[in-house]
């Protein structure tokens, strides 16, 4: 068993470790690592908003 435990809930362990090494909190790093491609869709303007 690895000495680094992610609680079994992290999908992208490499991304999680990279974010953690940059000083990000465990919770935030896990959320980003688990977001996958969906993370790029969040934020910004709504695609269904009227112009």
PyMOL Python script that loads the backbone (N, CA, C, O; Angstrom):
from pymol import cmd

cmd.read_pdbstr("""\
ATOM      1  N   UNK A   1       0.837  -1.192   0.000  1.00  0.00           N
ATOM      2  CA  UNK A   1       0.000   0.000   0.000  1.00  0.00           C
ATOM      3  C   UNK A   1       0.870   1.238   0.000  1.00  0.00           C
ATOM      4  O   UNK A   1       1.914   1.282   0.651  1.00  0.00           O
ATOM      5  N   UNK A   2       0.434   2.229  -0.726  1.00  0.00           N
ATOM      6  CA  UNK A   2       1.192   3.467  -0.850  1.00  0.00           C
ATOM      7  C   UNK A   2       1.130   4.268   0.440  1.00  0.00           C
ATOM      8  O   UNK A   2       0.130   4.227   1.157  1.00  0.00           O
ATOM      9  N   UNK A   3       2.204   4.998   0.733  1.00  0.00           N
ATOM     10  CA  UNK A   3       2.221   5.830   1.934  1.00  0.00           C
ATOM     11  C   UNK A   3       1.371   7.082   1.752  1.00  0.00           C
ATOM     12  O   UNK A   3       0.981   7.722   2.729  1.00  0.00           O
ATOM     13  N   UNK A   4       1.085   7.430   0.495  1.00  0.00           N
ATOM     14  CA  UNK A   4       0.237   8.591   0.216  1.00  0.00           C
ATOM     15  C   UNK A   4      -1.202   8.114   0.102  1.00  0.00           C
ATOM     16  O   UNK A   4      -1.541   7.359  -0.809  1.00  0.00           O
ATOM     17  N   UNK A   5      -2.044   8.552   1.022  1.00  0.00           N
ATOM     18  CA  UNK A   5      -3.439   8.148   1.021  1.00  0.00           C
ATOM     19  C   UNK A   5      -4.318   9.288   0.544  1.00  0.00           C
ATOM     20  O   UNK A   5      -4.188  10.424   1.001  1.00  0.00           O
ATOM     21  N   UNK A   6      -5.212   8.973  -0.376  1.00  0.00           N
ATOM     22  CA  UNK A   6      -6.145   9.964  -0.897  1.00  0.00           C
ATOM     23  C   UNK A   6      -7.556   9.643  -0.439  1.00  0.00           C
ATOM     24  O   UNK A   6      -8.514  10.273  -0.888  1.00  0.00           O
ATOM     25  N   UNK A   7      -7.691   8.674   0.445  1.00  0.00           N
ATOM     26  CA  UNK A   7      -9.008   8.296   0.911  1.00  0.00           C
ATOM     27  C   UNK A   7      -9.806   7.516  -0.122  1.00  0.00           C
ATOM     28  O   UNK A   7     -10.976   7.209   0.108  1.00  0.00           O
ATOM     29  N   UNK A   8      -9.194   7.190  -1.254  1.00  0.00           N
ATOM     30  CA  UNK A   8      -9.865   6.417  -2.288  1.00  0.00           C
ATOM     31  C   UNK A   8     -10.887   7.208  -3.086  1.00  0.00           C
ATOM     32  O   UNK A   8     -11.659   6.626  -3.848  1.00  0.00           O
ATOM     33  N   UNK A   9     -10.907   8.526  -2.923  1.00  0.00           N
ATOM     34  CA  UNK A   9     -11.920   9.322  -3.585  1.00  0.00           C
ATOM     35  C   UNK A   9     -11.354  10.235  -4.673  1.00  0.00           C
ATOM     36  O   UNK A   9     -12.095  11.022  -5.262  1.00  0.00           O
ATOM     37  N   UNK A  10     -10.069  10.142  -4.943  1.00  0.00           N
ATOM     38  CA  UNK A  10      -9.455  11.005  -5.946  1.00  0.00           C
ATOM     39  C   UNK A  10      -9.325  10.229  -7.248  1.00  0.00           C
ATOM     40  O   UNK A  10      -8.713   9.162  -7.284  1.00  0.00           O
ATOM     41  N   UNK A  11      -9.912  10.778  -8.333  1.00  0.00           N
ATOM     42  CA  UNK A  11      -9.881  10.112  -9.634  1.00  0.00           C
ATOM     43  C   UNK A  11      -8.536  10.290 -10.321  1.00  0.00           C
ATOM     44  O   UNK A  11      -7.986   9.331 -10.862  1.00  0.00           O
ATOM     45  N   UNK A  12      -8.002  11.506 -10.307  1.00  0.00           N
ATOM     46  CA  UNK A  12      -6.743  11.814 -10.987  1.00  0.00           C
ATOM     47  C   UNK A  12      -5.667  12.058  -9.929  1.00  0.00           C
ATOM     48  O   UNK A  12      -5.438  13.195  -9.515  1.00  0.00           O
ATOM     49  N   UNK A  13      -5.014  10.990  -9.501  1.00  0.00           N
ATOM     50  CA  UNK A  13      -4.039  11.082  -8.407  1.00  0.00           C
ATOM     51  C   UNK A  13      -2.825  11.929  -8.772  1.00  0.00           C
ATOM     52  O   UNK A  13      -2.267  12.613  -7.914  1.00  0.00           O
ATOM     53  N   UNK A  14      -2.410  11.889 -10.038  1.00  0.00           N
ATOM     54  CA  UNK A  14      -1.260  12.692 -10.460  1.00  0.00           C
ATOM     55  C   UNK A  14      -1.571  14.186 -10.352  1.00  0.00           C
ATOM     56  O   UNK A  14      -0.746  14.967  -9.879  1.00  0.00           O
ATOM     57  N   UNK A  15      -2.768  14.573 -10.796  1.00  0.00           N
ATOM     58  CA  UNK A  15      -3.181  15.980 -10.715  1.00  0.00           C
ATOM     59  C   UNK A  15      -3.299  16.399  -9.254  1.00  0.00           C
ATOM     60  O   UNK A  15      -2.893  17.501  -8.886  1.00  0.00           O
ATOM     61  N   UNK A  16      -3.856  15.519  -8.419  1.00  0.00           N
ATOM     62  CA  UNK A  16      -4.004  15.794  -6.990  1.00  0.00           C
ATOM     63  C   UNK A  16      -2.648  16.054  -6.343  1.00  0.00           C
ATOM     64  O   UNK A  16      -2.482  17.026  -5.607  1.00  0.00           O
ATOM     65  N   UNK A  17      -1.692  15.193  -6.614  1.00  0.00           N
ATOM     66  CA  UNK A  17      -0.353  15.343  -6.033  1.00  0.00           C
ATOM     67  C   UNK A  17       0.327  16.624  -6.519  1.00  0.00           C
ATOM     68  O   UNK A  17       1.016  17.290  -5.746  1.00  0.00           O
ATOM     69  N   UNK A  18       0.137  16.969  -7.788  1.00  0.00           N
ATOM     70  CA  UNK A  18       0.732  18.183  -8.336  1.00  0.00           C
ATOM     71  C   UNK A  18       0.153  19.422  -7.654  1.00  0.00           C
ATOM     72  O   UNK A  18       0.893  20.346  -7.318  1.00  0.00           O
ATOM     73  N   UNK A  19      -1.147  19.446  -7.451  1.00  0.00           N
ATOM     74  CA  UNK A  19      -1.790  20.574  -6.797  1.00  0.00           C
ATOM     75  C   UNK A  19      -1.362  20.680  -5.338  1.00  0.00           C
ATOM     76  O   UNK A  19      -1.127  21.778  -4.834  1.00  0.00           O
ATOM     77  N   UNK A  20      -1.261  19.546  -4.665  1.00  0.00           N
ATOM     78  CA  UNK A  20      -0.816  19.525  -3.268  1.00  0.00           C
ATOM     79  C   UNK A  20       0.613  20.042  -3.150  1.00  0.00           C
ATOM     80  O   UNK A  20       0.938  20.760  -2.205  1.00  0.00           O
ATOM     81  N   UNK A  21       1.466  19.681  -4.104  1.00  0.00           N
ATOM     82  CA  UNK A  21       2.867  20.117  -4.054  1.00  0.00           C
ATOM     83  C   UNK A  21       2.996  21.623  -4.263  1.00  0.00           C
ATOM     84  O   UNK A  21       4.001  22.224  -3.884  1.00  0.00           O
ATOM     85  N   UNK A  22       1.965  22.234  -4.871  1.00  0.00           N
ATOM     86  CA  UNK A  22       1.959  23.686  -5.069  1.00  0.00           C
ATOM     87  C   UNK A  22       1.360  24.415  -3.876  1.00  0.00           C
ATOM     88  O   UNK A  22       1.226  25.638  -3.892  1.00  0.00           O
ATOM     89  N   UNK A  23       0.998  23.654  -2.830  1.00  0.00           N
ATOM     90  CA  UNK A  23       0.501  24.265  -1.604  1.00  0.00           C
ATOM     91  C   UNK A  23      -1.008  24.341  -1.487  1.00  0.00           C
ATOM     92  O   UNK A  23      -1.516  24.992  -0.574  1.00  0.00           O
ATOM     93  N   UNK A  24      -1.737  23.700  -2.378  1.00  0.00           N
ATOM     94  CA  UNK A  24      -3.197  23.735  -2.323  1.00  0.00           C
ATOM     95  C   UNK A  24      -3.695  22.811  -1.213  1.00  0.00           C
ATOM     96  O   UNK A  24      -3.053  21.809  -0.899  1.00  0.00           O
ATOM     97  N   UNK A  25      -4.833  23.150  -0.624  1.00  0.00           N
ATOM     98  CA  UNK A  25      -5.398  22.329   0.441  1.00  0.00           C
ATOM     99  C   UNK A  25      -5.833  20.972  -0.117  1.00  0.00           C
ATOM    100  O   UNK A  25      -6.096  20.834  -1.312  1.00  0.00           O
ATOM    101  N   UNK A  26      -5.904  19.980   0.766  1.00  0.00           N
ATOM    102  CA  UNK A  26      -6.306  18.639   0.347  1.00  0.00           C
ATOM    103  C   UNK A  26      -7.694  18.633  -0.265  1.00  0.00           C
ATOM    104  O   UNK A  26      -7.926  17.998  -1.293  1.00  0.00           O
ATOM    105  N   UNK A  27      -8.611  19.340   0.369  1.00  0.00           N
ATOM    106  CA  UNK A  27      -9.994  19.360  -0.109  1.00  0.00           C
ATOM    107  C   UNK A  27     -10.098  19.983  -1.487  1.00  0.00           C
ATOM    108  O   UNK A  27     -10.735  19.426  -2.382  1.00  0.00           O
ATOM    109  N   UNK A  28      -9.471  21.144  -1.659  1.00  0.00           N
ATOM    110  CA  UNK A  28      -9.547  21.850  -2.951  1.00  0.00           C
ATOM    111  C   UNK A  28      -8.847  21.042  -4.040  1.00  0.00           C
ATOM    112  O   UNK A  28      -9.361  20.932  -5.154  1.00  0.00           O
ATOM    113  N   UNK A  29      -7.683  20.476  -3.732  1.00  0.00           N
ATOM    114  CA  UNK A  29      -6.955  19.668  -4.708  1.00  0.00           C
ATOM    115  C   UNK A  29      -7.787  18.459  -5.132  1.00  0.00           C
ATOM    116  O   UNK A  29      -7.806  18.100  -6.309  1.00  0.00           O
ATOM    117  N   UNK A  30      -8.469  17.835  -4.180  1.00  0.00           N
ATOM    118  CA  UNK A  30      -9.295  16.672  -4.494  1.00  0.00           C
ATOM    119  C   UNK A  30     -10.470  17.068  -5.380  1.00  0.00           C
ATOM    120  O   UNK A  30     -10.805  16.348  -6.320  1.00  0.00           O
ATOM    121  N   UNK A  31     -11.101  18.206  -5.091  1.00  0.00           N
ATOM    122  CA  UNK A  31     -12.230  18.661  -5.908  1.00  0.00           C
ATOM    123  C   UNK A  31     -11.809  18.916  -7.345  1.00  0.00           C
ATOM    124  O   UNK A  31     -12.515  18.544  -8.283  1.00  0.00           O
ATOM    125  N   UNK A  32     -10.658  19.551  -7.515  1.00  0.00           N
ATOM    126  CA  UNK A  32     -10.161  19.850  -8.860  1.00  0.00           C
ATOM    127  C   UNK A  32      -9.752  18.568  -9.579  1.00  0.00           C
ATOM    128  O   UNK A  32     -10.059  18.392 -10.758  1.00  0.00           O
ATOM    129  N   UNK A  33      -9.064  17.675  -8.874  1.00  0.00           N
ATOM    130  CA  UNK A  33      -8.623  16.420  -9.481  1.00  0.00           C
ATOM    131  C   UNK A  33      -9.813  15.557  -9.890  1.00  0.00           C
ATOM    132  O   UNK A  33      -9.728  14.808 -10.864  1.00  0.00           O
ATOM    133  N   UNK A  34     -10.910  15.654  -9.165  1.00  0.00           N
ATOM    134  CA  UNK A  34     -12.094  14.856  -9.473  1.00  0.00           C
ATOM    135  C   UNK A  34     -13.015  15.512 -10.492  1.00  0.00           C
ATOM    136  O   UNK A  34     -13.912  14.858 -11.023  1.00  0.00           O
ATOM    137  N   UNK A  35     -12.807  16.789 -10.769  1.00  0.00           N
ATOM    138  CA  UNK A  35     -13.717  17.506 -11.661  1.00  0.00           C
ATOM    139  C   UNK A  35     -13.583  17.072 -13.115  1.00  0.00           C
ATOM    140  O   UNK A  35     -14.555  17.129 -13.868  1.00  0.00           O
ATOM    141  N   UNK A  36     -12.407  16.645 -13.512  1.00  0.00           N
ATOM    142  CA  UNK A  36     -12.192  16.212 -14.892  1.00  0.00           C
ATOM    143  C   UNK A  36     -12.435  17.340 -15.871  1.00  0.00           C
ATOM    144  O   UNK A  36     -12.074  18.483 -15.592  1.00  0.00           O
ATOM    145  N   UNK A  37     -13.041  17.046 -17.014  1.00  0.00           N
ATOM    146  CA  UNK A  37     -13.314  18.058 -18.034  1.00  0.00           C
ATOM    147  C   UNK A  37     -14.413  19.010 -17.606  1.00  0.00           C
ATOM    148  O   UNK A  37     -14.483  20.133 -18.105  1.00  0.00           O
ATOM    149  N   UNK A  38     -15.276  18.585 -16.690  1.00  0.00           N
ATOM    150  CA  UNK A  38     -16.385  19.415 -16.241  1.00  0.00           C
ATOM    151  C   UNK A  38     -15.897  20.697 -15.578  1.00  0.00           C
ATOM    152  O   UNK A  38     -16.594  21.711 -15.610  1.00  0.00           O
ATOM    153  N   UNK A  39     -14.727  20.665 -14.988  1.00  0.00           N
ATOM    154  CA  UNK A  39     -14.186  21.827 -14.309  1.00  0.00           C
ATOM    155  C   UNK A  39     -14.005  23.024 -15.218  1.00  0.00           C
ATOM    156  O   UNK A  39     -14.128  24.161 -14.763  1.00  0.00           O
ATOM    157  N   UNK A  40     -13.721  22.805 -16.478  1.00  0.00           N
ATOM    158  CA  UNK A  40     -13.529  23.912 -17.409  1.00  0.00           C
ATOM    159  C   UNK A  40     -14.842  24.554 -17.822  1.00  0.00           C
ATOM    160  O   UNK A  40     -14.843  25.665 -18.351  1.00  0.00           O
ATOM    161  N   UNK A  41     -15.959  23.878 -17.594  1.00  0.00           N
ATOM    162  CA  UNK A  41     -17.267  24.404 -17.967  1.00  0.00           C
ATOM    163  C   UNK A  41     -17.835  25.325 -16.894  1.00  0.00           C
ATOM    164  O   UNK A  41     -18.705  26.148 -17.178  1.00  0.00           O
ATOM    165  N   UNK A  42     -17.349  25.190 -15.668  1.00  0.00           N
ATOM    166  CA  UNK A  42     -17.894  25.969 -14.564  1.00  0.00           C
ATOM    167  C   UNK A  42     -17.315  27.379 -14.555  1.00  0.00           C
ATOM    168  O   UNK A  42     -16.171  27.601 -14.952  1.00  0.00           O
ATOM    169  N   UNK A  43     -18.120  28.317 -14.099  1.00  0.00           N
ATOM    170  CA  UNK A  43     -17.656  29.691 -14.009  1.00  0.00           C
ATOM    171  C   UNK A  43     -17.884  30.437 -15.315  1.00  0.00           C
ATOM    172  O   UNK A  43     -18.285  29.854 -16.322  1.00  0.00           O
ATOM    173  N   UNK A  44     -17.627  31.702 -15.275  1.00  0.00           N
ATOM    174  CA  UNK A  44     -17.806  32.507 -16.485  1.00  0.00           C
ATOM    175  C   UNK A  44     -19.260  32.764 -16.780  1.00  0.00           C
ATOM    176  O   UNK A  44     -20.116  32.630 -15.906  1.00  0.00           O
ATOM    177  N   UNK A  45     -19.541  33.133 -18.015  1.00  0.00           N
ATOM    178  CA  UNK A  45     -20.898  33.472 -18.412  1.00  0.00           C
ATOM    179  C   UNK A  45     -21.730  32.232 -18.704  1.00  0.00           C
ATOM    180  O   UNK A  45     -21.207  31.194 -19.110  1.00  0.00           O
ATOM    181  N   UNK A  46     -23.021  32.361 -18.493  1.00  0.00           N
ATOM    182  CA  UNK A  46     -23.931  31.269 -18.811  1.00  0.00           C
ATOM    183  C   UNK A  46     -24.131  31.206 -20.322  1.00  0.00           C
ATOM    184  O   UNK A  46     -24.330  32.236 -20.967  1.00  0.00           O
ATOM    185  N   UNK A  47     -24.080  30.027 -20.876  1.00  0.00           N
ATOM    186  CA  UNK A  47     -24.214  29.882 -22.313  1.00  0.00           C
ATOM    187  C   UNK A  47     -25.647  30.143 -22.766  1.00  0.00           C
ATOM    188  O   UNK A  47     -25.884  30.427 -23.940  1.00  0.00           O
ATOM    189  N   UNK A  48     -26.604  30.049 -21.842  1.00  0.00           N
ATOM    190  CA  UNK A  48     -27.997  30.241 -22.195  1.00  0.00           C
ATOM    191  C   UNK A  48     -28.531  31.634 -21.865  1.00  0.00           C
ATOM    192  O   UNK A  48     -29.734  31.876 -21.957  1.00  0.00           O
ATOM    193  N   UNK A  49     -27.646  32.542 -21.484  1.00  0.00           N
ATOM    194  CA  UNK A  49     -28.089  33.894 -21.159  1.00  0.00           C
ATOM    195  C   UNK A  49     -28.413  34.676 -22.435  1.00  0.00           C
ATOM    196  O   UNK A  49     -27.805  34.472 -23.485  1.00  0.00           O
ATOM    197  N   UNK A  50     -29.381  35.570 -22.308  1.00  0.00           N
ATOM    198  CA  UNK A  50     -29.796  36.386 -23.472  1.00  0.00           C
ATOM    199  C   UNK A  50     -28.867  37.582 -23.611  1.00  0.00           C
ATOM    200  O   UNK A  50     -28.431  38.164 -22.618  1.00  0.00           O
ATOM    201  N   UNK A  51     -28.579  37.931 -24.827  1.00  0.00           N
ATOM    202  CA  UNK A  51     -27.659  39.058 -25.099  1.00  0.00           C
ATOM    203  C   UNK A  51     -28.429  40.305 -25.360  1.00  0.00           C
ATOM    204  O   UNK A  51     -27.837  41.355 -25.608  1.00  0.00           O
TER     205      UNK A  51
END
""", "prot")
cmd.dss("prot")
cmd.show_as("cartoon", "prot")
cmd.util.cbc("prot")
cmd.orient("prot")
